Structures are given as C-alpha cells and as structure tokens.
Amino acid sequence: MAAVLVDEAARARLVDRFGAELAEPWCDTLPELVARLSAKWGLEVREARPGNTGRTLLCTGPGGDVRVLKLTPDPEVARLEFTGLSAWAGCSRVVQILDADLDANAILLEGLVPGTELSGRDVPWAEIGELLDQLHAAEPRGELRRLAEGIEFIFALSERRRGESAAAEHMSAEVLAKGRERALELATSGPVTLIHGDLHPANVLDAGPGRGAVAIDPRPGLGDPALDAIDFVYVPMAAGGTLDDGIAALAPHVTDFDTDRVRAWCVAMAPLIALPSLRRGERTPFTDAVLELAR
C-alpha cells in the first residue's frame, strides 16, 4: 500500500504554519513532486512522518538503504536547513545531506537506524554535550538569519496560536510579551555562533550503538549557543525535578557552559515551553511550574 503523503491532520498543520494560500496548493501537487524526486533519486517511499513545516518521507534508496526525503512549501525553510546542514557536514552528531534540489525545496538525507526519538527516554548527557560542542564549533556557510529575527517570528506565531486556542484561558498576552522581551534582550547580547535553533528531544534520534545521538531538523541561525541547551535542561523538570537538575546533568559535558545564560533562556522561553500543552487544554504540574517561571 502506498504511503499517504498528506492526511488531513498534516494539511491542517501546514495551513496553520504557512496559511492556506501557500499550503493548500503545495499539498495538492505533492504526489506529483514526490513521484518526480523518487524517479530522480531512485527512492521508494515507505512512510510519511508528521511535521509542522513540511513532510518527512522515509524511503528506501537504490541500494536498499534507508534515506529521508525532506520537503517543504517554503523555499526559505529549505534553504536555511540546507545551509546549516552544509556547515555541519562531517559532524558525527548531525544528520548528513546526500543530495538536494532547492528548486523543489527538497533535501535528501541519510537514514538513521533505528532512528528512535529521545523523547521520553533517558538522556545520554555526554552525547548531548558532544552534540552541542559540534554544533557550535562549525563555521557558518551562506546567509543565515540572526537569532533576534527568529525570536520575533516564533513569538508572533505563538501569540496567534495562544489567542485562537484554549491556552488563552491560562496564559495572558502579557506573559507571552514578557517572554518575548526577555528573549530579545538575550538574543541581542552575549556570544554568537552557528546554532541549531530547534534542538529538543524529538529532534535528536538514536543512530545506533556505533553513533548514538544525532540531531535532525535544524532551524539554523546565528546567535547565543546557550539557547540550544534549554529543552534538555527542562527534561528533569518535566519529570518532577528542577532546572538545577538539568543544568547539573548537562553542564559537565559542554565546553564553556554558561549557567546564567542558559537559566535566563529557560525563563525567557518558558511561555513557549508551556504553550503546546495549554493549546490542548492540558494543565499539569509541569506546565504550572513553567508558567510560574514565565511570570
């Protein structure tokens, strides 16, 4: 049975992210695009994975190996990911590019086996530390956005999503605005390196015993490397611990770990950490603790 390339849930997420004018025509013509790229690269599509900025297709390559076809309706999303991954070429803890067709907003990536997300699993802290060091040691290639631009975008998108969902009952516009102000202050100060920009446990996969934790799906930019640490610092807190527990677990494994800036980023981004659960109408001890930080 052929994989369903875009189901209704996936279409809705893309419309929410990009608007119907861009997303709907792209979804309608996706089968034709996938057929053309599959013929070009000798791919057999096995499975479609969910995503908020496009479609991720698990494929079998011409030699029977696993390959991943990344597609998006937004040329800038594709260009930025390609630019970041090109800078991380040769980094063992970042997924590697096999080919690309940026005219089609398409990137072909190596497949990671078993490819299991770190979400809900024990964090291999030493591997995450090595991952962060590799990310931030790379030299940027090509044009990348400054972190402040990305902060403005994500907070504007989050305010729209907050106001249109159940989150509005639990998080005020003022709390989100305070987070934005804090984040912009951090984004326009401190050190600047190439950053992943969306590093969290679901964007780190297990590539097997010989390789371990590998980052995928970057939203690369130029900014404070402390930002990339925060989602992992939050992991112990989500399990009933504290931010201090997360800092203590990660800090020994990261070169020049800046505890104060990591903590400040955790506070600034707290509204965004809580927002997904609140949009679903879910209140948990974790979301309450995060909202307390946000205030």
N, C-alpha and C positions, 0 to 999 in steps of 0.2 A: 504494500500500500504506500502510495506517495505521501510524503510529509505535507502537512497543512502549513503553508508558508506564512499566512496571516489569518489568525482566527479573530473573532470579534473583540476579544479582550485585548489582543495585541494592537488591533486597529484603534481601539479606544485610547490606549496609552500613547500611541503616536499622535493622534489628534490632540490629546491633552498637551503633549510636549511641543508640537510644531504648528498646531492649527489645522483645520480641515483643508484649507486651500492647498497646502503643501502635502499633507499626509495622505489624503484620500486618493489623489491620482497616482501617487507613488505605490500605494498598496494595490491599486487596481492593476498596475503594469508590472508588479513584482514577479509573477510567474514567468513572463517573457524575459525579464532581465536575468533571472536565475538560470533559465534554460540556456541563454547565450553564454553566461560566465561558466556554467558547468561544462559546456562543449569546449570552451576556450582552455580550461584548466583540467579537463578530464575528471570531473567530480561527479560523484553520485550522492545526492542529498539524502541523509538518513534521518535527521531530526532538526526541528526548529526550536530554538531556545528563546525565552522571553527577554525583553529588554525595553528600555524607555526611549532610546534614541535610534532604534533600527531593529534589524533582525540578525540573529546569530545562527548560522546553519552548520550543524555538524555533518561532515561529509567524509566519504571515502575517496582517497586520491587514486591516481592511476596505478600506483604500486600497492594498493590495499592499505596504505597508512591512513591515519586519522588526520583530517585537515579541517580548518574552521573558516567559513566564509562570512565576513562581517559586511553588512550592508546598511546604509542609512539614507534617508531622503535629503539630508542636509550636507552639502559639499564641505562646509566648514568643519563639521564634526569629523568627517572622514579625513580631511587634510590635517587637522590637529592630531588625531590619533596616529596617522602615518608619520607625521613629523616627530612626535615623541618616541614612537617605537623605533624609528630610524636612528635616533640618538642613542637608544638603548640596545642597538644591535650588538650581539655578542655577550650581553649580560645574562648570566645563567638564571637569574631570578625574575626575568621579564620575558613574556611570550615573544616569539620571534616572527618577523614577517617573511613569508615565502614569495609573495608577489603582490601587486596592487594594480588596480585600474581606477585611478582617481576621477576619470571622466564619468565613470559609472558609480562613484562613491563606494568603491568596493576594495576591501583588503583581504588577502588570503593569508591565513596564519597557520603555524604549526598546531597540531592537535596535542593536547596534554592528557596523558593517561596515568591514573584513572580520571583525572580532571574533577575531583570532588572539591566543592567549596569548603573553605574553613569555617563557614557559619555553623555555629552550634557544636564545634569540635574544640579540643584543647589547642591552644595557640602554641605553635613552635617558636617561642620567643627569639631564640638565637637566629633562626632563619629569617624572621621578620626584620630583625636588626640588620642582618646582611642585605636583605632586600632594600631597606631604606638607604643604606650606605651606597648600594649600587645605583639606585635611582638618582641620588643627589650628587654623585660624583661625575655623572655624564655631562658632556659638553652639548649645549643646545645646538640643533641644526635647523635652519629655516626660521620663519617668523612664528612667534608664539605670543599669546596674549599675556598681559600682566595679570597677576592674581586679583588685583582690585576690580578688574573688568569681570572676572568670573564671579567674584563675590556679589557685585551689583546684580548680575544676571540671576544667580541662584536665589537671592533673597527676594527679588521681584517676582520670580516664578513661584516661590514659596508663599508669598503674600496672596497671590491669586488663588493658589490651591487652598490656603488656610480659609480665606473668605468664602469659598464655594463648598466647604465641607463641614463635617461635624467638629473639626478642630477649632472652629471659631468660638465654640462654647467653652473651650478650655484654655485657649491661648489668645491673648489680646493682640491687636495690631501693634500696641506699644511694646510688648515683649519682643516681638519679631524685629521691630525697628531698633530697639536697644542692641539686639544681637548684631544687626547689620552695622550699626555704628562702631561697635567693638571690633568686629571683623575687619572693617575698612581701616581702622586705626592700626591693627596688626599687619594688614596687607601692605600698607604703605610705610612700614618701618621694618627694621631687622634685616637679616641676611636674605639673599636672593640666589636660588639655584633652580635648575630644572626640577619640577615636581610632577608627581602622578596626577594629583588633583581630585581623585575619587577612590582613594585606597581604603577599602573596608574588607571584612572577612569574605563577603560574597564575591569580591573581585580578586581574591587570591585562591589559586587552585593547587591541589596536590598533584605534582607531576611524577610521583612515584619515588621509590627509595633512593634512586640514584641522583635525584634532582631536588625533590622537596617542594617548598612553597614557591609559586611563580605568580607574578602579578599579571592581570589582564585588564582590558577596558579602561585605559587611562583617559583623563581629560586634562592633558598636559598644559602647563603654563610655566611662567617664571615667577617665583615667589618664595615665601618663607617655608623651608623644609619641615618646620615643626608641624605644619598643617597635616602632612601625610601621616603623622603618628596618631592622630586623635581617636579615630574609630577603634583602633586596637587598644588604646588606653581605656576606652569606655567598656571593653569586654568584661573585665571583672566586676565593674559596677552593675552591668546588666544581669550578672549572676548573684547580686546581693552584696557585692563588695563596694569598694570606693575607687575614686580616681587615683588616689595614692597607691592602691594595689596595682593598678595598671601601669603607672609610672615606674614603680619599683620593679615590675616584671620586665619592662622593655628597656629602661634606661641603660642597664649594664651592657647591652648588646648594640648600642648605636653610638657611632663616633660623634663627639661634641653634642650630645643630647642636651637640649636647653629646657630644663624642667619648667621654668617660669613661663616661657612662651608656649610650651605645649599645654600647660594648665590654662593659660589665658585663651588659647584657641578653643579648648574644650568648653569654656564658659561662653565664648562668643558664638560658637556653633550649636550650643545646646538647643535653641529653638528648632533647628533643622533636624537634630537627632530625635527629638520628640515628635515631630510633625507626622511622619508616616503612620504611627500608631494612632495618633489623635484623629487623623483623617478617617480612619476606620472606626472611630468611636470607641477606641480601646484605652482605658486608663489602667495602668499597672503601677506597682511600687517603683519600677524603674522610670517610667515616664514622669511620675510625680517628683522623683528625685532630680531628674534632668530639668524639669520646669523650675524647680527651686533654684538650681544653678543659673538658669536663664534670667531670673528676676534680679 
